[in-house]
Amino acid sequence: MPTTVYRGSDGTISLATEAGVEGDAASSVNDAYSLTPIGRVTGVTVRVTNDVKPFHELGQRFATELRPGNINVYGSIDRAYVNGALLKLMLGAAADSRPAGSFPSPSFNLSLRLENPSLPGTSSTVTVMGVKLEEWFYELPEDDFAMEKVSFRALWVKVEDASA
């Protein structure tokens, strides 16, 4: 596998939905706002943490064993285009009115694909599975671009590398 470096300008971000009530809720927003690809994004962060637990024996200062714990996937997206789509992906049915009872939270997969234009066919794709938006920010500064930012949590993440 050749090694290559990427820039943000080499990337595309797309949204995909899976069958089910939560996927259908995200699919309706995706279709209404044409979120594939997600445009005007200025930054994406994906974090994966492993809650590693050290085991210390009596009389030992260093850990004797490290045990893997819960794995958490989370991140954020910065976007310079505010049209309500990301807020609707977070709120689902509650974005237009206040539902009387419980309602499904939209869930989707987020695909981050990087391909260096000087090496066609060589790419790296990170797919964040089961994404749910957790927090939405909106910033309207006096003399800069209006920005929205969402943070998310996800079920798991996968990586696929391809070479020409």
C-alpha positions as a Markdown table, in Angstrom:
| # | Residue | x | y | z |
|---|---|---|---|---|
| 1 | Met | 0.0 | 0.0 | 0.0 |
| 2 | Pro | 1.6 | 3.3 | -1.1 |
| 3 | Thr | 1.8 | 6.1 | 1.4 |
| 4 | Thr | 0.3 | 9.4 | 0.4 |
| 5 | Val | -0.6 | 12.6 | 2.1 |
| 6 | Tyr | -3.9 | 14.4 | 1.9 |
| 7 | Arg | -5.3 | 17.9 | 2.3 |
| 8 | Gly | -8.9 | 18.8 | 3.2 |
| 9 | Ser | -9.4 | 19.9 | -0.4 |
| 10 | Asp | -8.8 | 16.3 | -1.5 |
| 11 | Gly | -11.9 | 15.2 | 0.5 |
| 12 | Thr | -15.6 | 14.7 | 0.0 |
| 13 | Ile | -18.2 | 14.2 | 2.7 |
| 14 | Ser | -21.4 | 12.3 | 2.0 |
| 15 | Leu | -24.3 | 11.1 | 4.0 |
| 16 | Ala | -26.0 | 7.7 | 3.6 |
| 17 | Thr | -28.9 | 6.2 | 5.4 |
| 18 | Glu | -29.9 | 2.7 | 6.4 |
| 19 | Ala | -33.4 | 1.2 | 6.4 |
| 20 | Gly | -35.4 | 1.7 | 9.6 |
| 21 | Val | -37.4 | 4.4 | 11.3 |
| 22 | Glu | -34.3 | 6.4 | 12.3 |
| 23 | Gly | -32.7 | 6.0 | 8.8 |
| 24 | Asp | -36.0 | 7.0 | 7.2 |
| 25 | Ala | -36.0 | 10.2 | 9.3 |
| 26 | Ala | -32.5 | 11.1 | 8.1 |
| 27 | Ser | -33.3 | 10.1 | 4.6 |
| 28 | Ser | -36.2 | 12.6 | 4.3 |
| 29 | Val | -33.9 | 15.4 | 5.4 |
| 30 | Asn | -31.1 | 14.2 | 3.0 |
| 31 | Asp | -33.5 | 14.1 | 0.1 |
| 32 | Ala | -35.1 | 17.5 | 0.9 |
| 33 | Tyr | -31.7 | 19.3 | 1.2 |
| 34 | Ser | -29.5 | 17.2 | -1.1 |
| 35 | Leu | -26.9 | 16.6 | 1.5 |
| 36 | Thr | -24.8 | 14.2 | -0.6 |
| 37 | Pro | -22.2 | 15.6 | -0.8 |
| 38 | Ile | -22.5 | 17.8 | 2.3 |
| 39 | Gly | -21.3 | 21.2 | 1.0 |
| 40 | Arg | -19.5 | 24.2 | 2.5 |
| 41 | Val | -17.8 | 22.2 | 5.2 |
| 42 | Thr | -14.7 | 23.8 | 6.6 |
| 43 | Gly | -13.7 | 21.2 | 9.1 |
| 44 | Val | -14.5 | 17.7 | 10.3 |
| 45 | Thr | -13.2 | 16.0 | 13.4 |
| 46 | Val | -13.6 | 12.3 | 14.1 |
| 47 | Arg | -12.4 | 10.9 | 17.5 |
| 48 | Val | -12.2 | 7.3 | 18.6 |
| 49 | Thr | -11.4 | 6.7 | 22.3 |
| 50 | Asn | -10.7 | 3.4 | 24.0 |
| 51 | Asp | -11.3 | 3.5 | 27.8 |
| 52 | Val | -8.1 | 1.6 | 28.7 |
| 53 | Lys | -8.0 | 0.5 | 32.3 |
| 54 | Pro | -4.7 | -0.2 | 34.0 |
| 55 | Phe | -4.4 | -2.9 | 36.6 |
| 56 | His | -2.0 | -2.3 | 39.4 |
| 57 | Glu | -0.8 | -5.0 | 41.7 |
| 58 | Leu | 0.0 | -4.3 | 45.3 |
| 59 | Gly | 3.7 | -3.5 | 45.6 |
| 60 | Gln | 4.0 | -2.5 | 42.0 |
| 61 | Arg | 4.3 | 1.1 | 40.8 |
| 62 | Phe | 3.8 | 0.3 | 37.1 |
| 63 | Ala | 0.6 | -1.3 | 35.8 |
| 64 | Thr | 0.8 | -5.0 | 35.3 |
| 65 | Glu | -1.8 | -5.2 | 32.6 |
| 66 | Leu | -3.8 | -2.8 | 30.4 |
| 67 | Arg | -7.4 | -3.9 | 29.7 |
| 68 | Pro | -9.4 | -2.4 | 26.9 |
| 69 | Gly | -12.7 | -0.8 | 27.8 |
| 70 | Asn | -15.5 | 0.9 | 26.1 |
| 71 | Ile | -14.8 | 2.4 | 22.6 |
| 72 | Asn | -16.5 | 5.8 | 21.9 |
| 73 | Val | -16.8 | 7.4 | 18.5 |
| 74 | Tyr | -17.6 | 11.2 | 18.3 |
| 75 | Gly | -16.7 | 14.3 | 16.5 |
| 76 | Ser | -17.8 | 17.6 | 14.9 |
| 77 | Ile | -18.6 | 19.2 | 11.6 |
| 78 | Asp | -18.1 | 23.0 | 10.8 |
| 79 | Arg | -20.2 | 24.3 | 8.0 |
| 80 | Ala | -20.3 | 27.8 | 6.4 |
| 81 | Tyr | -23.8 | 27.3 | 5.0 |
| 82 | Val | -26.8 | 27.6 | 7.3 |
| 83 | Asn | -30.1 | 26.2 | 5.8 |
| 84 | Gly | -31.5 | 24.2 | 8.7 |
| 85 | Ala | -30.5 | 20.8 | 7.3 |
| 86 | Leu | -28.1 | 19.8 | 10.0 |
| 87 | Leu | -30.5 | 21.0 | 12.7 |
| 88 | Lys | -33.3 | 18.9 | 11.1 |
| 89 | Leu | -30.9 | 15.9 | 11.1 |
| 90 | Met | -30.6 | 16.4 | 14.8 |
| 91 | Leu | -34.2 | 17.1 | 15.8 |
| 92 | Gly | -36.1 | 15.0 | 13.2 |
| 93 | Ala | -39.8 | 15.6 | 13.6 |
| 94 | Ala | -39.2 | 18.2 | 16.3 |
| 95 | Ala | -37.6 | 20.6 | 13.8 |
| 96 | Asp | -40.9 | 21.8 | 12.4 |
| 97 | Ser | -43.2 | 21.5 | 15.4 |
| 98 | Arg | -43.3 | 20.2 | 18.9 |
| 99 | Pro | -44.4 | 16.5 | 18.8 |
| 100 | Ala | -46.8 | 15.5 | 21.5 |
| 101 | Gly | -44.9 | 12.3 | 22.4 |
| 102 | Ser | -41.8 | 10.4 | 21.7 |
| 103 | Phe | -40.3 | 10.6 | 18.2 |
| 104 | Pro | -37.3 | 8.9 | 16.5 |
| 105 | Ser | -33.9 | 10.6 | 16.3 |
| 106 | Pro | -32.5 | 10.5 | 12.8 |
| 107 | Ser | -29.5 | 8.2 | 12.3 |
| 108 | Phe | -27.1 | 8.1 | 9.4 |
| 109 | Asn | -23.7 | 7.1 | 8.2 |
| 110 | Leu | -21.1 | 9.7 | 7.4 |
| 111 | Ser | -18.5 | 8.9 | 4.8 |
| 112 | Leu | -15.2 | 10.9 | 4.6 |
| 113 | Arg | -13.3 | 10.1 | 1.4 |
| 114 | Leu | -9.8 | 11.4 | 0.5 |
| 115 | Glu | -8.2 | 11.0 | -2.9 |
| 116 | Asn | -5.0 | 12.7 | -3.9 |
| 117 | Pro | -5.5 | 14.1 | -7.4 |
| 118 | Ser | -1.9 | 13.2 | -8.4 |
| 119 | Leu | -2.6 | 9.5 | -7.5 |
| 120 | Pro | -6.0 | 8.7 | -9.0 |
| 121 | Gly | -7.5 | 5.5 | -7.6 |
| 122 | Thr | -5.5 | 5.8 | -4.4 |
| 123 | Ser | -7.9 | 6.8 | -1.6 |
| 124 | Ser | -8.7 | 6.5 | 2.1 |
| 125 | Thr | -12.3 | 6.4 | 3.3 |
| 126 | Val | -13.4 | 6.7 | 6.9 |
| 127 | Thr | -17.1 | 5.8 | 7.4 |
| 128 | Val | -18.6 | 6.7 | 10.7 |
| 129 | Met | -21.6 | 4.4 | 11.3 |
| 130 | Gly | -24.8 | 5.1 | 13.2 |
| 131 | Val | -24.3 | 8.8 | 13.6 |
| 132 | Lys | -26.6 | 10.9 | 15.7 |
| 133 | Leu | -26.1 | 14.6 | 16.0 |
| 134 | Glu | -25.7 | 15.6 | 19.6 |
| 135 | Glu | -25.3 | 19.4 | 19.6 |
| 136 | Trp | -25.8 | 22.2 | 17.2 |
| 137 | Phe | -24.2 | 25.7 | 17.3 |
| 138 | Tyr | -24.9 | 28.7 | 15.2 |
| 139 | Glu | -22.6 | 31.7 | 15.1 |
| 140 | Leu | -23.3 | 35.0 | 13.4 |
| 141 | Pro | -20.2 | 37.3 | 13.9 |
| 142 | Glu | -20.3 | 40.9 | 13.0 |
| 143 | Asp | -17.6 | 40.8 | 10.3 |
| 144 | Asp | -17.1 | 37.2 | 9.3 |
| 145 | Phe | -19.0 | 34.3 | 7.8 |
| 146 | Ala | -22.0 | 32.8 | 9.5 |
| 147 | Met | -21.1 | 29.3 | 10.7 |
| 148 | Glu | -22.9 | 26.3 | 12.1 |
| 149 | Lys | -21.2 | 23.5 | 13.9 |
| 150 | Val | -22.6 | 20.2 | 15.0 |
| 151 | Ser | -21.2 | 17.6 | 17.3 |
| 152 | Phe | -22.1 | 13.9 | 16.9 |
| 153 | Arg | -21.8 | 10.5 | 18.5 |
| 154 | Ala | -21.6 | 7.3 | 16.5 |
| 155 | Leu | -21.8 | 3.5 | 17.0 |
| 156 | Trp | -18.6 | 2.5 | 15.3 |
| 157 | Val | -16.2 | 3.5 | 12.6 |
| 158 | Lys | -14.5 | 1.6 | 9.7 |
| 159 | Val | -11.6 | 2.5 | 7.4 |
| 160 | Glu | -11.0 | 1.4 | 3.8 |
| 161 | Asp | -7.8 | 2.1 | 1.9 |
| 162 | Ala | -7.5 | 1.6 | -1.9 |
| 163 | Ser | -4.6 | 1.8 | -4.2 |
| 164 | Ala | -4.5 | 2.0 | -8.0 |
